[in-house]
Amino acid sequence: MLLLLKLPAFLLAVYVMYWSLPLSNLLLFIKAWKVVGDRNDIFRWCQFLVRAFGIRVRKCGKQELYRGDACMYLSNHRSWADFFVDCYLTEGRGQLMSRCAAPLQQRKACTGGHGDAPTIQHVEQLCC
């Protein structure tokens, strides 16, 4: 019985996720007409999803998002919403990738994109 009560909310969430990109364009979150200058469409898309699902973020502490040189954020996902919440929290600076692509990206980041790629054990020591 409890599962049946949650079914409409789940189906609505699937619908919103499926149509999230067109909906974010129609609701003017993504400014498709802006062809000159900087755009951060992935961040605007994540903003739409965070607001559509009613997610509230609470900041604890005084630390701010690092905006200096290259930086890699690794996050552990526990739910279906983590990928766009993480992208929202990093202000769209993140790059969404599958778990199969993550080791390749870590090698590139830790070697500066050139030179000999370290082994996975070395990547974990360098990047973590």
C-alpha positions, 0 to 999 in steps of 0.5 A: 500500500505504501509503495502505491502512494509513492508511485505518482511522485516517482512517475512525476519525477521521471517525467520531469527528469525526461523533459528537464532540458526542454522544460528548462528552456521553456521556463527561461532557465537556459538563455538559448538566445544568448549567443555572445558571451559566457554561458553556463547552461549545465548550471542553469539546467541544474538550477532548474532541477533543484528548484523543480524537485524542491531541494534545499541546500544548507551551508555549514561552515564558512568555506567557499567553493574553490575558484582558483586553478584546476581542481577535481571534485570527486563525489560519491553518489547515493541517490538519483539526484546526486549528479545534478545536485553536485553539479549545482553545488560546484556552480556548473564547473563539474563534468558529468561522466560515467564510472567507466570514464572516471579513471581515465579522467583522473589520469589526465588530470593528475598528469596535466594531460601529458606525460606518462599516465600513473597507475590507478594506485598512484592516481588515488594517492595523488588525487585523493 
